[in-house]
């Protein structure tokens, strides 16, 4: 978060990630990700790459550019609860950087990217496109401050299901501090349309640890309701309920086949990007986009 400009911050994360791939135990992961997919029973054997087999003793299929078109919408929570942070930045700023990083990475690969920012309503919507200016428009939208009203995922996600007619990838970035039954209904509507859905549940470390040690008056960020709390007495119950909510979200995602990742705001975004790629490879082998990745590139 040391770089003030969001787009430059995203670029630094992606370039650092790409550079790290060549030094890390994951070396080779990018090659497999961008140019090949692993053979599965029933695939056309004409596309087997025997040179890769000779080097790795594993079967891979060559993939082609016209098979790779990905349409990805990033849905980013900008409700008031996201305006909380104890690390010098808020959950909303971390979420915006996470979304910007994914957008920049996918843009380099030639994918179509869209954005939906929301609190209890849609604040901004950009349809998924890959054309000059799209990335810049998306970055400007992500730079808008949080501070909306309460988090109600039902209405914006229902609207998203209505307006995104073509199947694609939907990435939701939120603290998901919302009723799970309504969230399950919203996610179910998206998966019913055939979308692949991936969620990043963002938390500040203080929310997880509840390390406060003095009795204090706490204020609900979304309702403004105040409550006097002795943290020492409440800590065990708080953590139990927090973990129960987190476990409930994970179970909802598992039932619906939705990818789920918990992310602390002190976690390096290179790790989040790697988790995103692993999820994509696990769910749907990606294809040749090597030219765009190798060429790097600037903003549109």
Backbone torsions as a table, in degrees:
resi	resn	phi	psi	omega
1	UNK	NA	7.9	-178.1
2	UNK	-73.2	-21.1	179.1
3	UNK	-90.7	124.8	-172.5
4	UNK	-69.9	-42.0	-177.0
5	UNK	-75.5	127.2	-175.0
6	UNK	-62.1	-44.3	-177.3
7	UNK	-65.4	-41.2	177.6
8	UNK	-65.6	-35.0	178.2
9	UNK	-63.9	-45.2	179.0
10	UNK	-63.4	-41.6	-179.7
11	UNK	-63.4	-41.2	-179.9
12	UNK	-62.2	-39.8	179.5
13	UNK	-65.3	-46.1	-177.6
14	UNK	-66.0	-44.0	-179.4
15	UNK	-65.7	-38.1	176.8
16	UNK	-64.2	-39.0	178.3
17	UNK	-63.8	-47.1	-178.7
18	UNK	-64.2	-39.9	178.0
19	UNK	-65.4	-40.9	-178.7
20	UNK	-66.1	-29.1	-180.0
21	UNK	-57.6	-33.4	-176.2
22	UNK	-80.3	-10.8	-179.8
23	UNK	-111.4	-11.2	-169.8
24	UNK	-97.6	171.3	175.0
25	UNK	-62.5	-12.2	-179.2
26	UNK	-89.4	9.7	179.8
27	UNK	-54.2	133.6	-177.4
28	UNK	98.5	-19.8	-179.9
29	UNK	-61.5	-41.9	-177.3
30	UNK	-66.3	-36.3	-179.7
31	UNK	-64.1	-47.2	179.7
32	UNK	-63.8	-35.5	-177.3
33	UNK	-68.5	-39.8	-170.8
34	UNK	-92.8	-21.6	-171.3
35	UNK	-121.6	-20.4	-173.5
36	UNK	-138.2	165.0	165.1
37	UNK	-136.4	155.7	-175.4
38	UNK	-73.1	144.2	-179.6
39	UNK	-67.7	137.2	171.7
40	UNK	-127.5	155.2	-176.5
41	UNK	-54.7	130.6	179.8
42	UNK	101.7	-12.6	178.9
43	UNK	-68.8	155.7	179.1
44	UNK	-72.3	118.2	-175.7
45	UNK	-69.8	-13.8	-179.7
46	UNK	-65.2	-21.6	-176.7
47	UNK	-97.7	7.0	176.2
48	UNK	-64.2	138.0	176.8
49	UNK	-98.7	105.3	-175.1
50	UNK	-75.2	-24.0	177.6
51	UNK	-68.9	-40.0	176.3
52	UNK	-65.0	-38.5	178.6
53	UNK	-62.1	-39.8	-179.4
54	UNK	-64.6	-33.3	-178.2
55	UNK	-83.2	-36.2	-169.5
56	UNK	-114.4	-11.0	-176.1
57	UNK	61.1	29.7	178.0
58	UNK	-132.6	148.9	-177.6
59	UNK	-91.1	124.9	176.8
60	UNK	-131.1	148.0	177.3
61	UNK	-104.8	139.3	172.7
62	UNK	-71.0	140.9	177.2
63	UNK	-118.0	165.3	-171.1
64	UNK	-128.6	153.9	-172.1
65	UNK	-55.4	-40.8	-174.6
66	UNK	-73.3	-4.5	177.8
67	UNK	-94.6	-1.6	-164.3
68	UNK	-105.6	-2.4	-173.7
69	UNK	-57.8	116.6	-179.6
70	UNK	-115.1	134.5	175.0
71	UNK	-111.9	117.7	-176.1
72	UNK	-124.3	128.7	172.1
73	UNK	-109.4	130.3	175.8
74	UNK	-99.4	121.5	179.0
75	UNK	-109.2	114.7	-170.1
76	UNK	-118.8	125.3	-179.6
77	UNK	-73.8	127.0	176.2
78	UNK	-125.0	31.8	178.9
79	UNK	-75.0	172.4	-174.5
80	UNK	-66.4	-30.3	179.1
81	UNK	-65.2	-23.1	178.6
82	UNK	-77.4	-9.5	-178.7
83	UNK	-88.5	31.6	-179.3
84	UNK	-116.5	140.1	177.4
85	UNK	-171.5	146.7	-179.6
86	UNK	-121.7	10.4	-176.0
87	UNK	-111.4	14.3	-176.4
88	UNK	94.1	-2.5	175.2
89	UNK	-150.3	163.2	-174.6
90	UNK	-97.9	169.4	173.8
91	UNK	-61.2	-35.5	179.9
92	UNK	-64.7	-40.5	179.1
93	UNK	-67.9	-38.8	176.9
94	UNK	-65.0	-44.5	-179.8
95	UNK	-62.3	-39.8	178.6
96	UNK	-63.7	-40.2	179.1
97	UNK	-68.4	-38.7	176.5
98	UNK	-59.9	-49.0	-179.8
99	UNK	-63.7	-41.2	179.8
100	UNK	-63.8	-37.5	179.2
101	UNK	-64.4	-46.5	178.0
102	UNK	-62.8	-41.2	-179.5
103	UNK	-63.0	-44.1	-179.3
104	UNK	-64.1	-43.4	-179.8
105	UNK	-62.1	-47.3	-178.4
106	UNK	-67.5	-34.0	177.0
107	UNK	-61.8	-41.9	178.8
108	UNK	-61.0	-29.7	-178.9
109	UNK	-85.6	-1.8	179.5
110	UNK	84.7	16.3	-179.3
111	UNK	-84.6	157.0	175.8
112	UNK	-84.8	130.7	-175.6
113	UNK	-125.5	137.3	174.3
114	UNK	-129.7	172.3	-176.3
115	UNK	-143.4	140.2	170.1
116	UNK	-133.6	116.0	173.7
117	UNK	-105.0	145.8	-171.2
118	UNK	-154.8	157.5	159.6
119	UNK	-120.7	-102.5	172.5
120	UNK	-96.2	7.0	175.2
121	UNK	-150.2	167.3	177.9
122	UNK	-76.1	124.8	178.5
123	UNK	-91.5	-38.3	178.6
124	UNK	-152.2	143.5	178.1
125	UNK	-136.7	126.6	173.8
126	UNK	-121.2	118.2	178.1
127	UNK	-61.1	152.8	-179.5
128	UNK	-69.7	123.3	178.3
129	UNK	-148.0	159.4	168.5
130	UNK	-127.0	95.9	-179.2
131	UNK	-155.9	163.6	-179.0
132	UNK	-56.3	133.3	177.4
133	UNK	95.2	-19.2	-175.8
134	UNK	-62.9	-45.0	-177.6
135	UNK	-64.9	-39.3	-180.0
136	UNK	-64.6	-43.6	177.6
137	UNK	-60.8	-39.2	-179.4
138	UNK	-66.6	-41.2	179.5
139	UNK	-64.2	-41.6	179.0
140	UNK	-61.5	-39.5	179.2
141	UNK	-66.8	-38.2	-179.7
142	UNK	-70.3	-23.4	-180.0
143	UNK	-77.5	-7.9	178.3
144	UNK	-66.7	136.2	-176.7
145	UNK	-68.6	153.7	173.6
146	UNK	-74.4	-171.2	180.0
147	UNK	120.5	16.1	176.4
148	UNK	-71.0	-160.6	-178.3
149	UNK	-95.6	-154.6	-173.8
150	UNK	-64.0	155.9	178.3
151	UNK	-80.7	114.5	173.0
152	UNK	-132.5	100.4	-175.0
153	UNK	-74.3	-17.4	-172.2
154	UNK	-61.2	-53.4	-174.7
155	UNK	-65.4	-49.9	-179.3
156	UNK	-65.6	-37.2	179.9
157	UNK	-71.7	-34.7	174.5
158	UNK	-62.9	-42.5	178.5
159	UNK	-64.6	-38.7	178.8
160	UNK	-62.3	-42.3	178.5
161	UNK	-61.8	-31.3	-179.1
162	UNK	-75.0	-38.0	-171.1
163	UNK	-94.9	-21.0	177.5
164	UNK	-94.9	95.7	-172.9
165	UNK	-86.2	-32.1	180.0
166	UNK	-84.4	137.5	179.4
167	UNK	-63.0	144.1	178.9
168	UNK	-172.2	-163.3	-179.7
169	UNK	-98.3	131.1	175.8
170	UNK	-117.3	121.9	179.5
171	UNK	-111.1	117.3	-178.9
172	UNK	-102.7	127.0	179.4
173	UNK	-120.8	113.8	-173.7
174	UNK	-161.2	166.2	170.0
175	UNK	-85.2	-10.6	176.7
176	UNK	54.5	35.1	174.6
177	UNK	-84.3	72.1	-175.8
178	UNK	-148.1	159.3	179.3
179	UNK	-58.0	131.3	-173.9
180	UNK	-71.0	-30.8	-178.5
181	UNK	-65.5	-39.6	178.7
182	UNK	-72.2	-34.8	177.7
183	UNK	-64.6	-41.8	179.6
184	UNK	-61.3	-40.3	178.5
185	UNK	-63.1	-40.4	-179.1
186	UNK	-68.2	-45.2	179.4
187	UNK	-65.0	-36.9	179.2
188	UNK	-61.4	-38.4	178.7
189	UNK	-63.6	-38.0	-179.7
190	UNK	-69.5	-44.5	-179.6
191	UNK	-68.6	-29.7	178.8
192	UNK	-64.1	-28.0	177.5
193	UNK	-80.1	-2.2	178.1
194	UNK	92.7	8.1	178.5
195	UNK	-75.8	147.4	167.8
196	UNK	-88.5	126.7	-173.5
197	UNK	-118.8	137.2	178.8
198	UNK	-134.8	130.0	-178.9
199	UNK	-116.8	141.9	170.6
200	UNK	-116.1	112.3	-179.4
201	UNK	-92.9	109.1	-171.6
202	UNK	-95.3	134.1	177.9
203	UNK	-138.2	144.0	170.9
204	UNK	-80.7	144.1	-179.6
205	UNK	-54.5	-35.1	-179.2
206	UNK	-64.8	-30.6	177.5
207	UNK	-69.0	-33.4	-178.4
208	UNK	-78.7	-41.3	-172.9
209	UNK	-90.5	-27.4	-177.4
210	UNK	46.9	57.1	-173.3
211	UNK	-86.3	13.9	178.1
212	UNK	-64.1	144.9	-176.3
213	UNK	-125.2	-1.3	179.7
214	UNK	-118.5	139.0	174.3
215	UNK	-55.4	131.8	-173.6
216	UNK	-145.9	164.2	172.4
217	UNK	-95.5	119.0	178.9
218	UNK	-101.4	145.0	-179.2
219	UNK	-119.1	128.3	175.6
220	UNK	-65.3	121.7	-174.9
221	UNK	-65.5	-23.9	-173.9
222	UNK	-103.1	-24.4	-179.0
223	UNK	-113.4	-10.7	-176.6
224	UNK	68.4	6.4	178.1
225	UNK	-68.9	135.3	-179.5
226	UNK	-104.6	150.6	-177.5
227	UNK	-149.8	127.7	176.5
228	UNK	-81.2	127.6	-174.7
229	UNK	-134.2	134.8	168.5
230	UNK	-94.9	104.7	-173.2
231	UNK	-59.1	-34.7	-178.1
232	UNK	-63.3	-41.8	-179.4
233	UNK	-74.8	-30.6	-173.3
234	UNK	-94.4	-11.2	-169.4
235	UNK	-58.1	-48.5	-175.4
236	UNK	-62.2	-45.1	179.6
237	UNK	-65.7	-41.1	179.4
238	UNK	-58.5	-50.8	-177.4
239	UNK	-62.6	-38.2	-179.9
240	UNK	-62.5	-44.3	-179.3
241	UNK	-70.3	-36.5	179.1
242	UNK	-62.8	-46.7	-179.5
243	UNK	-66.2	-34.6	178.2
244	UNK	-64.2	-40.9	178.2
245	UNK	-65.9	-43.3	179.9
246	UNK	-63.4	-42.0	178.8
247	UNK	-65.9	-37.4	178.0
248	UNK	-63.3	-41.5	177.5
249	UNK	-62.7	-42.7	179.5
250	UNK	-62.6	-41.2	-179.9
251	UNK	-66.2	-40.0	176.8
252	UNK	-58.7	-45.7	-178.8
253	UNK	-63.8	-41.3	179.6
254	UNK	-63.2	-41.3	179.9
255	UNK	-61.3	-36.4	-174.5
256	UNK	-93.9	-3.0	-177.2
257	UNK	72.3	30.5	-179.3
258	UNK	-98.5	133.9	176.6
259	UNK	-67.5	138.1	-173.6
260	UNK	-135.7	129.4	177.2
261	UNK	-138.1	129.6	172.5
262	UNK	-90.5	133.8	-175.9
263	UNK	-131.7	122.6	171.5
264	UNK	-84.3	146.8	-176.7
265	UNK	-74.0	-3.4	172.3
266	UNK	-98.8	8.7	178.8
267	UNK	-85.3	134.8	177.5
268	UNK	-61.2	139.5	-176.5
269	UNK	-73.4	-19.1	175.0
270	UNK	-60.7	-37.2	178.1
271	UNK	-67.2	-36.3	177.9
272	UNK	-66.2	-41.0	178.8
273	UNK	-64.2	-39.4	177.9
274	UNK	-64.6	-41.4	177.7
275	UNK	-61.2	-39.1	178.3
276	UNK	-61.5	-44.6	-178.5
277	UNK	-68.4	-40.2	177.5
278	UNK	-60.8	-40.6	178.9
279	UNK	-62.5	-41.0	-179.2
280	UNK	-66.8	-42.2	-179.8
281	UNK	-65.9	-40.3	-178.4
282	UNK	-65.8	-39.8	-174.3
283	UNK	-87.1	-40.1	-174.8
284	UNK	-152.0	106.3	-179.0
285	UNK	-54.2	132.4	178.6
286	UNK	-93.4	175.1	-168.6
287	UNK	-127.8	-166.5	-172.1
288	UNK	-65.2	116.5	170.4
289	UNK	-141.7	25.9	-172.6
290	UNK	-58.7	-37.0	-175.9
291	UNK	-61.3	-46.0	-178.7
292	UNK	-66.0	-42.1	-178.3
293	UNK	-68.2	-41.8	-178.4
294	UNK	-67.9	-31.1	-177.1
295	UNK	-80.1	-9.7	-176.9
296	UNK	61.1	-139.2	176.0
297	UNK	138.3	161.9	-179.7
298	UNK	-103.6	-163.2	-179.2
299	UNK	-83.7	156.4	-179.2
300	UNK	-77.5	NA	NA
